[in-house]
Amino acid sequence: MAGVTENPISRSRLEGLDLARYLAFVGMVIVNFKIAMGAEGEQGLLGFLTSSLEGRAAATFVVLSGIGLGLAAGKRLTQTVGVTIKRAAFLLVLGLLNMTIFEADILHYYAFYFLFGVLLLALSSRWLIVVMLGLNLAFVAMILTLDYDAGWNWDDYTYAGFWTPTGFVRNLFFNGWHPVIPWLGFLLFGVVLSRQALSERRMQWMLLIVGFLTLAATQALSAYLTSIAAAVDMELVDLVSTEPVPPMPLYFLAGVGASCAIVGVCLLVENALKKAGVLDVLIPAGRQTLTLYIAHILIGMGTLEAIGLLGEQTLSQSVLASVAFCAAATVYAFFWAKAFKRGPIEALMRKLAG
């Protein structure tokens, strides 16, 4: 096993990653508001665009977390392990509390991504890729031998038995919204990216081009295989899908491609947006995504519920609500950053977990 090598990146490069986090956050809000407002199933361009975000925005978030973890490690691997384990415990508690009001919570999954991810930091990039491949193969084996529908009521997206030991472990590792197998692979992919020369223009273009081509080729391959599978047995369609549920290998590959493209384009346009003054407006929100994630549930969805907009709404209404919330969140974060270095929940996590 090779140790982690430090990949120094200038502060401006980190701002490009903050921009990517901001965009991933906006994507997650659009997806979650769409589901909460019952605006799924609509066709047309808007339907295609919002459907394309499903699973991609969240996957990009996890990849970006892996990049952050890898960059934080540098030559301080031992210190990073201790701090990350404590922060994982914080996220687990926060996520389980959030589960009581929002059953699609991702934070408690993050806790385990970080826990397992930090323990694998000492592996070389080659071995991390092997682990990623193993996670995807393991999921295929699991879905062929276990009952993926166990616990689920797909009519209302409720999960029975989550708070039991068996249900919790099954949901966490296998059939939850963002199961550790294979979603941990996204974090590990981010660690691999953190070891690349992200500050170099050539690498940024490579991320954009290779990422886009990977996403496009994966979607095309999935469409082709789906047509074949549908003619044989409809149950085979899930095995070649790029949908996030269940997260099959082609979904993972599409998520990796999308995240590469987003990171690449954000790093490429960073300087231009910086000169235009746009970046300084957006990145405070990109640095408070934990706070804003909780806010989009408590404040965003809470407001929608209070005014009777949860369920049976149009896609246009859900996108409009998403844009309005993200605009408000951006303004809040901009002014909060004038007075405080970190967001409220980020500051609490740092105080309690280092």
SEFI-956253 format. One record per residue (C-alpha): x, y, z; residue in one letter; residue number from 1. Coordinates in steps of 0.5 Angstrom, whole numbers, plus 500, padded with zeros to 3 digits. Example, Ala and Ser with C-alpha at 12.3 -4.5 7.8 and 13.67 -1.06 7.14 Angstrom:
2
[site [525, 491, 516], 'A', 1],
[site [527, 498, 514], 'S', 2],
END
This chain:
354
[site [500, 500, 500], 'M', 1],
[site [502, 507, 498], 'A', 2],
[site [501, 513, 503], 'G', 3],
[site [497, 519, 501], 'V', 4],
[site [501, 524, 498], 'T', 5],
[site [500, 532, 499], 'E', 6],
[site [497, 535, 493], 'N', 7],
[site [498, 543, 494], 'P', 8],
[site [492, 547, 491], 'I', 9],
[site [492, 554, 491], 'S', 10],
[site [486, 558, 495], 'R', 11],
[site [483, 560, 488], 'S', 12],
[site [482, 552, 486], 'R', 13],
[site [479, 551, 492], 'L', 14],
[site [474, 556, 491], 'E', 15],
[site [472, 552, 484], 'G', 16],
[site [471, 546, 488], 'L', 17],
[site [466, 551, 493], 'D', 18],
[site [462, 553, 486], 'L', 19],
[site [462, 546, 485], 'A', 20],
[site [459, 544, 492], 'R', 21],
[site [454, 550, 490], 'Y', 22],
[site [451, 547, 484], 'L', 23],
[site [451, 540, 487], 'A', 24],
[site [447, 543, 493], 'F', 25],
[site [442, 547, 488], 'V', 26],
[site [441, 540, 484], 'G', 27],
[site [439, 537, 490], 'M', 28],
[site [434, 542, 492], 'V', 29],
[site [431, 541, 486], 'I', 30],
[site [430, 534, 486], 'V', 31],
[site [428, 534, 493], 'N', 32],
[site [423, 539, 492], 'F', 33],
[site [420, 536, 486], 'K', 34],
[site [419, 529, 490], 'I', 35],
[site [416, 533, 496], 'A', 36],
[site [411, 537, 492], 'M', 37],
[site [409, 531, 488], 'G', 38],
[site [411, 533, 481], 'A', 39],
[site [415, 527, 478], 'E', 40],
[site [413, 524, 472], 'G', 41],
[site [412, 530, 467], 'E', 42],
[site [415, 530, 460], 'Q', 43],
[site [418, 535, 456], 'G', 44],
[site [425, 539, 457], 'L', 45],
[site [424, 541, 464], 'L', 46],
[site [422, 534, 466], 'G', 47],
[site [428, 531, 462], 'F', 48],
[site [433, 536, 466], 'L', 49],
[site [430, 535, 473], 'T', 50],
[site [430, 528, 472], 'S', 51],
[site [438, 528, 469], 'S', 52],
[site [439, 531, 476], 'L', 53],
[site [436, 525, 480], 'E', 54],
[site [442, 522, 483], 'G', 55],
[site [447, 526, 480], 'R', 56],
[site [447, 532, 484], 'A', 57],
[site [448, 528, 491], 'A', 58],
[site [453, 523, 487], 'A', 59],
[site [457, 530, 486], 'T', 60],
[site [457, 532, 493], 'F', 61],
[site [460, 525, 495], 'V', 62],
[site [465, 526, 490], 'V', 63],
[site [467, 533, 492], 'L', 64],
[site [467, 530, 500], 'S', 65],
[site [472, 525, 498], 'G', 66],
[site [476, 531, 494], 'I', 67],
[site [476, 535, 501], 'G', 68],
[site [478, 529, 505], 'L', 69],
[site [484, 527, 501], 'G', 70],
[site [486, 534, 500], 'L', 71],
[site [485, 535, 508], 'A', 72],
[site [489, 529, 509], 'A', 73],
[site [496, 531, 505], 'G', 74],
[site [501, 529, 510], 'K', 75],
[site [497, 530, 516], 'R', 76],
[site [494, 523, 515], 'L', 77],
[site [494, 521, 523], 'T', 78],
[site [490, 528, 525], 'Q', 79],
[site [485, 527, 519], 'T', 80],
[site [483, 520, 521], 'V', 81],
[site [482, 522, 528], 'G', 82],
[site [478, 529, 526], 'V', 83],
[site [474, 525, 521], 'T', 84],
[site [472, 519, 526], 'I', 85],
[site [469, 525, 531], 'K', 86],
[site [466, 529, 525], 'R', 87],
[site [463, 522, 522], 'A', 88],
[site [459, 521, 529], 'A', 89],
[site [457, 528, 529], 'F', 90],
[site [454, 527, 522], 'L', 91],
[site [451, 520, 524], 'L', 92],
[site [447, 524, 530], 'V', 93],
[site [445, 529, 526], 'L', 94],
[site [442, 525, 520], 'G', 95],
[site [438, 520, 525], 'L', 96],
[site [435, 526, 528], 'L', 97],
[site [434, 529, 521], 'N', 98],
[site [431, 522, 519], 'M', 99],
[site [425, 523, 524], 'T', 100],
[site [422, 529, 519], 'I', 101],
[site [426, 527, 513], 'F', 102],
[site [426, 520, 511], 'E', 103],
[site [431, 521, 505], 'A', 104],
[site [436, 524, 509], 'D', 105],
[site [443, 523, 507], 'I', 106],
[site [447, 525, 513], 'L', 107],
[site [447, 519, 516], 'H', 108],
[site [450, 515, 510], 'Y', 109],
[site [455, 520, 510], 'Y', 110],
[site [458, 519, 517], 'A', 111],
[site [459, 512, 514], 'F', 112],
[site [462, 514, 508], 'Y', 113],
[site [467, 518, 512], 'F', 114],
[site [468, 513, 517], 'L', 115],
[site [470, 507, 512], 'F', 116],
[site [473, 512, 507], 'G', 117],
[site [478, 515, 512], 'V', 118],
[site [480, 508, 514], 'L', 119],
[site [482, 507, 507], 'L', 120],
[site [486, 513, 506], 'L', 121],
[site [493, 510, 506], 'A', 122],
[site [491, 506, 500], 'L', 123],
[site [494, 508, 493], 'S', 124],
[site [490, 510, 488], 'S', 125],
[site [490, 504, 484], 'R', 126],
[site [488, 500, 490], 'W', 127],
[site [482, 505, 491], 'L', 128],
[site [480, 504, 484], 'I', 129],
[site [480, 496, 486], 'V', 130],
[site [475, 497, 492], 'V', 131],
[site [471, 502, 488], 'M', 132],
[site [470, 496, 483], 'L', 133],
[site [469, 491, 489], 'G', 134],
[site [463, 495, 492], 'L', 135],
[site [460, 495, 485], 'N', 136],
[site [460, 488, 484], 'L', 137],
[site [458, 486, 491], 'A', 138],
[site [452, 490, 490], 'F', 139],
[site [450, 486, 484], 'V', 140],
[site [451, 480, 487], 'A', 141],
[site [447, 483, 493], 'M', 142],
[site [441, 485, 489], 'I', 143],
[site [441, 478, 485], 'L', 144],
[site [441, 474, 492], 'T', 145],
[site [437, 479, 497], 'L', 146],
[site [430, 482, 497], 'D', 147],
[site [431, 489, 495], 'Y', 148],
[site [424, 491, 496], 'D', 149],
[site [425, 489, 503], 'A', 150],
[site [422, 494, 508], 'G', 151],
[site [420, 499, 502], 'W', 152],
[site [413, 501, 501], 'N', 153],
[site [414, 505, 494], 'W', 154],
[site [407, 508, 494], 'D', 155],
[site [409, 513, 499], 'D', 156],
[site [417, 512, 500], 'Y', 157],
[site [416, 510, 507], 'T', 158],
[site [421, 504, 510], 'Y', 159],
[site [418, 500, 515], 'A', 160],
[site [423, 497, 520], 'G', 161],
[site [429, 503, 519], 'F', 162],
[site [429, 503, 527], 'W', 163],
[site [431, 496, 528], 'T', 164],
[site [438, 493, 528], 'P', 165],
[site [436, 489, 522], 'T', 166],
[site [432, 494, 518], 'G', 167],
[site [438, 499, 519], 'F', 168],
[site [443, 495, 517], 'V', 169],
[site [440, 493, 511], 'R', 170],
[site [438, 500, 509], 'N', 171],
[site [445, 503, 510], 'L', 172],
[site [449, 498, 506], 'F', 173],
[site [444, 495, 501], 'F', 174],
[site [437, 498, 499], 'N', 175],
[site [437, 505, 503], 'G', 176],
[site [437, 512, 498], 'W', 177],
[site [444, 512, 498], 'H', 178],
[site [447, 505, 501], 'P', 179],
[site [454, 505, 503], 'V', 180],
[site [455, 499, 498], 'I', 181],
[site [456, 502, 492], 'P', 182],
[site [456, 509, 494], 'W', 183],
[site [462, 509, 498], 'L', 184],
[site [465, 509, 492], 'G', 185],
[site [464, 516, 490], 'F', 186],
[site [467, 518, 496], 'L', 187],
[site [473, 514, 494], 'L', 188],
[site [473, 517, 487], 'F', 189],
[site [474, 524, 490], 'G', 190],
[site [480, 522, 494], 'V', 191],
[site [483, 519, 488], 'V', 192],
[site [481, 526, 484], 'L', 193],
[site [484, 530, 490], 'S', 194],
[site [491, 527, 488], 'R', 195],
[site [491, 529, 481], 'Q', 196],
[site [494, 536, 479], 'A', 197],
[site [487, 539, 479], 'L', 198],
[site [490, 546, 479], 'S', 199],
[site [493, 545, 472], 'E', 200],
[site [489, 547, 466], 'R', 201],
[site [490, 541, 462], 'R', 202],
[site [487, 536, 468], 'M', 203],
[site [481, 541, 468], 'Q', 204],
[site [479, 540, 461], 'W', 205],
[site [481, 533, 462], 'M', 206],
[site [476, 532, 467], 'L', 207],
[site [470, 536, 463], 'L', 208],
[site [471, 532, 457], 'I', 209],
[site [472, 525, 459], 'V', 210],
[site [467, 526, 464], 'G', 211],
[site [462, 528, 459], 'F', 212],
[site [464, 523, 454], 'L', 213],
[site [463, 518, 460], 'T', 214],
[site [456, 520, 462], 'L', 215],
[site [454, 520, 455], 'A', 216],
[site [457, 514, 453], 'A', 217],
[site [454, 510, 459], 'T', 218],
[site [447, 513, 458], 'Q', 219],
[site [447, 511, 451], 'A', 220],
[site [450, 504, 453], 'L', 221],
[site [444, 503, 458], 'S', 222],
[site [439, 505, 453], 'A', 223],
[site [441, 500, 448], 'Y', 224],
[site [442, 495, 453], 'L', 225],
[site [435, 497, 456], 'T', 226],
[site [432, 495, 449], 'S', 227],
[site [435, 488, 449], 'I', 228],
[site [433, 487, 457], 'A', 229],
[site [426, 489, 456], 'A', 230],
[site [425, 484, 450], 'A', 231],
[site [427, 479, 454], 'V', 232],
[site [425, 480, 461], 'D', 233],
[site [423, 487, 464], 'M', 234],
[site [426, 485, 471], 'E', 235],
[site [433, 485, 467], 'L', 236],
[site [432, 493, 466], 'V', 237],
[site [434, 495, 473], 'D', 238],
[site [441, 491, 472], 'L', 239],
[site [443, 496, 466], 'V', 240],
[site [439, 502, 469], 'S', 241],
[site [443, 509, 470], 'T', 242],
[site [437, 511, 475], 'E', 243],
[site [439, 512, 482], 'P', 244],
[site [435, 507, 485], 'V', 245],
[site [437, 501, 485], 'P', 246],
[site [444, 504, 484], 'P', 247],
[site [447, 499, 479], 'M', 248],
[site [454, 499, 476], 'P', 249],
[site [452, 504, 470], 'L', 250],
[site [449, 509, 475], 'Y', 251],
[site [455, 509, 478], 'F', 252],
[site [459, 510, 472], 'L', 253],
[site [454, 516, 470], 'A', 254],
[site [455, 519, 477], 'G', 255],
[site [463, 519, 476], 'V', 256],
[site [462, 522, 469], 'G', 257],
[site [457, 527, 471], 'A', 258],
[site [462, 529, 477], 'S', 259],
[site [468, 530, 473], 'C', 260],
[site [465, 534, 468], 'A', 261],
[site [462, 539, 474], 'I', 262],
[site [468, 539, 477], 'V', 263],
[site [472, 540, 471], 'G', 264],
[site [468, 546, 468], 'V', 265],
[site [467, 549, 475], 'C', 266],
[site [475, 550, 476], 'L', 267],
[site [475, 552, 468], 'L', 268],
[site [470, 558, 469], 'V', 269],
[site [473, 560, 476], 'E', 270],
[site [477, 565, 474], 'N', 271],
[site [472, 569, 469], 'A', 272],
[site [467, 568, 475], 'L', 273],
[site [472, 571, 480], 'K', 274],
[site [473, 577, 476], 'K', 275],
[site [466, 578, 474], 'A', 276],
[site [464, 578, 482], 'G', 277],
[site [460, 572, 481], 'V', 278],
[site [464, 567, 485], 'L', 279],
[site [464, 572, 491], 'D', 280],
[site [457, 572, 491], 'V', 281],
[site [456, 564, 490], 'L', 282],
[site [462, 561, 494], 'I', 283],
[site [459, 563, 501], 'P', 284],
[site [453, 558, 500], 'A', 285],
[site [458, 553, 497], 'G', 286],
[site [462, 553, 504], 'R', 287],
[site [455, 552, 508], 'Q', 288],
[site [452, 546, 505], 'T', 289],
[site [451, 542, 511], 'L', 290],
[site [447, 548, 514], 'T', 291],
[site [443, 549, 508], 'L', 292],
[site [442, 542, 507], 'Y', 293],
[site [438, 542, 514], 'I', 294],
[site [435, 549, 512], 'A', 295],
[site [432, 546, 506], 'H', 296],
[site [428, 541, 510], 'I', 297],
[site [426, 545, 516], 'L', 298],
[site [425, 552, 513], 'I', 299],
[site [424, 550, 505], 'G', 300],
[site [420, 544, 506], 'M', 301],
[site [417, 547, 512], 'G', 302],
[site [414, 553, 509], 'T', 303],
[site [412, 549, 503], 'L', 304],
[site [408, 545, 508], 'E', 305],
[site [405, 551, 511], 'A', 306],
[site [402, 554, 505], 'I', 307],
[site [399, 547, 502], 'G', 308],
[site [404, 546, 497], 'L', 309],
[site [407, 539, 499], 'L', 310],
[site [404, 534, 494], 'G', 311],
[site [400, 534, 487], 'E', 312],
[site [404, 540, 484], 'Q', 313],
[site [406, 542, 477], 'T', 314],
[site [414, 541, 476], 'L', 315],
[site [414, 548, 474], 'S', 316],
[site [412, 550, 481], 'Q', 317],
[site [417, 545, 484], 'S', 318],
[site [423, 548, 480], 'V', 319],
[site [420, 555, 482], 'L', 320],
[site [420, 554, 489], 'A', 321],
[site [427, 551, 489], 'S', 322],
[site [430, 557, 485], 'V', 323],
[site [426, 561, 490], 'A', 324],
[site [429, 558, 496], 'F', 325],
[site [436, 557, 493], 'C', 326],
[site [436, 565, 492], 'A', 327],
[site [434, 566, 499], 'A', 328],
[site [440, 561, 501], 'A', 329],
[site [445, 565, 497], 'T', 330],
[site [443, 571, 500], 'V', 331],
[site [443, 569, 507], 'Y', 332],
[site [450, 565, 506], 'A', 333],
[site [453, 572, 503], 'F', 334],
[site [451, 576, 509], 'F', 335],
[site [453, 571, 514], 'W', 336],
[site [460, 570, 511], 'A', 337],
[site [461, 578, 512], 'K', 338],
[site [460, 576, 520], 'A', 339],
[site [462, 569, 521], 'F', 340],
[site [467, 565, 518], 'K', 341],
[site [463, 558, 518], 'R', 342],
[site [456, 557, 517], 'G', 343],
[site [452, 555, 524], 'P', 344],
[site [452, 548, 523], 'I', 345],
[site [459, 547, 521], 'E', 346],
[site [461, 552, 526], 'A', 347],
[site [458, 547, 531], 'L', 348],
[site [461, 541, 528], 'M', 349],
[site [468, 544, 529], 'R', 350],
[site [467, 546, 536], 'K', 351],
[site [464, 539, 538], 'L', 352],
[site [469, 535, 533], 'A', 353],
[site [475, 539, 531], 'G', 354],
END
